Amino acid sequence: METTELGGILTDGTGKSTVSGLFAAGEATTGAPSQLILSAAAGSMTAVSINTELMEEDFSF
Ligand SMILES: Cc1cc2nc3c(=O)[nH]c(=O)nc-3n(C[C@H](O)[C@H](O)[C@H](O)COP(=O)(O)OP(=O)(O)OC[C@H]3O[C@@H](n4cnc5c(N)ncnc54)[C@H](O)[C@@H]3O)c2cc1C
């Protein structure tokens, strides 16, 4: 798993990490203190990303 310079889990901005099936959001990705609203927003975006990936799995032939 790749990490940021501060030790957070590196993601592509939608919560997807460099490890297949591993998603992260919030301070786990920054490795530094943040704010509640930023973590909540990142969590929401990551949930959409996870849902999209699961949908793609369901509909891939
Ligand atoms: C004293 C203090 C005051 C703050 N005041 C404010 C404020 O007024 N306004 C504001 O916007 N922000 C404030 N913050 C910052 C805010 O709390 C954080 O930015 C926010 O909580 C980060 O949310 P998160 O979900 O990314 O991480 P967290 O809230 O830290 O959630 C991570 C969760 O993962 C759990 N966890 C960790 N390791 C594991 C593991 N191995 N397995 C399972 N679970 C695990 C932890 O127990 C925790 O419940 C404050 C922070 C502190 C410390």
The ligand as a MOL file (V3000), in Angstrom:
LIG
                    3D

  0  0  0     0  0            999 V3000
M  V30 BEGIN CTAB
M  V30 COUNTS 53 58 0 0 0
M  V30 BEGIN ATOM
M  V30 1 C -9.5020 17.5270 20.7120 0
M  V30 2 C -9.9610 17.6540 19.2740 0
M  V30 3 C -10.8680 18.6540 18.9630 0
M  V30 4 C -11.3170 18.8010 17.6500 0
M  V30 5 N -12.2230 19.7910 17.3610 0
M  V30 6 C -12.6780 19.9230 16.1000 0
M  V30 7 C -13.6510 20.9260 15.7830 0
M  V30 8 O -14.0970 21.7110 16.6180 0
M  V30 9 N -14.0870 20.9920 14.4870 0
M  V30 10 C -13.6230 20.1510 13.5220 0
M  V30 11 O -14.0620 20.2590 12.3750 0
M  V30 12 N -12.7180 19.2030 13.8100 0
M  V30 13 C -12.2280 19.0610 15.0670 0
M  V30 14 N -11.3030 18.1030 15.3650 0
M  V30 15 C -10.8050 17.2480 14.2740 0
M  V30 16 C -11.8070 16.1550 13.9960 0
M  V30 17 O -12.1100 15.4580 15.1820 0
M  V30 18 C -11.1820 15.2140 12.9610 0
M  V30 19 O -10.7870 15.9660 11.8130 0
M  V30 20 C -12.1930 14.1530 12.5200 0
M  V30 21 O -12.6840 13.4440 13.6370 0
M  V30 22 C -11.5190 13.1690 11.5710 0
M  V30 23 O -12.4800 12.2110 11.2280 0
M  V30 24 P -12.0330 10.8070 10.6270 0
M  V30 25 O -13.2880 10.0580 10.4190 0
M  V30 26 O -11.1400 11.0660 9.4800 0
M  V30 27 O -11.1300 10.1410 11.7620 0
M  V30 28 P -11.5520 9.7280 13.2370 0
M  V30 29 O -12.6730 10.5900 13.7630 0
M  V30 30 O -10.2720 9.7240 14.0110 0
M  V30 31 O -12.1450 8.2860 13.0670 0
M  V30 32 C -11.3040 7.1720 12.8630 0
M  V30 33 C -11.9400 6.0080 13.5880 0
M  V30 34 O -11.2310 4.8200 13.2380 0
M  V30 35 C -11.0500 4.0710 14.4120 0
M  V30 36 N -9.8920 3.2190 14.1990 0
M  V30 37 C -8.5860 3.5530 14.2220 0
M  V30 38 N -7.8190 2.4810 13.9710 0
M  V30 39 C -8.6550 1.4590 13.7870 0
M  V30 40 C -8.4770 0.0980 13.4810 0
M  V30 41 N -7.2610 -0.4410 13.3080 0
M  V30 42 N -9.5600 -0.6830 13.3560 0
M  V30 43 C -10.7920 -0.1650 13.5060 0
M  V30 44 N -11.0410 1.1300 13.7860 0
M  V30 45 C -9.9840 1.9330 13.9160 0
M  V30 46 C -10.8710 5.0790 15.5200 0
M  V30 47 O -11.1830 4.5190 16.7820 0
M  V30 48 C -11.8870 6.1380 15.1120 0
M  V30 49 O -13.1750 5.8820 15.6390 0
M  V30 50 C -10.8440 17.9310 16.6550 0
M  V30 51 C -9.9410 16.9280 16.9860 0
M  V30 52 C -9.5080 16.7640 18.2740 0
M  V30 53 C -8.5270 15.6680 18.6150 0
M  V30 END ATOM
M  V30 BEGIN BOND
M  V30 1 1 1 2
M  V30 2 1 2 3
M  V30 3 2 2 52
M  V30 4 2 3 4
M  V30 5 1 4 5
M  V30 6 1 4 50
M  V30 7 2 5 6
M  V30 8 1 6 7
M  V30 9 1 6 13
M  V30 10 2 7 8
M  V30 11 1 7 9
M  V30 12 1 9 10
M  V30 13 2 10 11
M  V30 14 1 10 12
M  V30 15 2 12 13
M  V30 16 1 13 14
M  V30 17 1 14 15
M  V30 18 1 14 50
M  V30 19 1 15 16
M  V30 20 1 16 17
M  V30 21 1 16 18
M  V30 22 1 18 19
M  V30 23 1 18 20
M  V30 24 1 20 21
M  V30 25 1 20 22
M  V30 26 1 22 23
M  V30 27 1 23 24
M  V30 28 2 24 25
M  V30 29 1 24 26
M  V30 30 1 24 27
M  V30 31 1 27 28
M  V30 32 2 28 29
M  V30 33 1 28 30
M  V30 34 1 28 31
M  V30 35 1 31 32
M  V30 36 1 32 33
M  V30 37 1 33 34
M  V30 38 1 33 48
M  V30 39 1 34 35
M  V30 40 1 35 36
M  V30 41 1 35 46
M  V30 42 1 36 37
M  V30 43 1 36 45
M  V30 44 2 37 38
M  V30 45 1 38 39
M  V30 46 1 39 40
M  V30 47 2 39 45
M  V30 48 1 40 41
M  V30 49 2 40 42
M  V30 50 1 42 43
M  V30 51 2 43 44
M  V30 52 1 44 45
M  V30 53 1 46 47
M  V30 54 1 46 48
M  V30 55 1 48 49
M  V30 56 2 50 51
M  V30 57 1 51 52
M  V30 58 1 52 53
M  V30 END BOND
M  V30 END CTAB
M  END
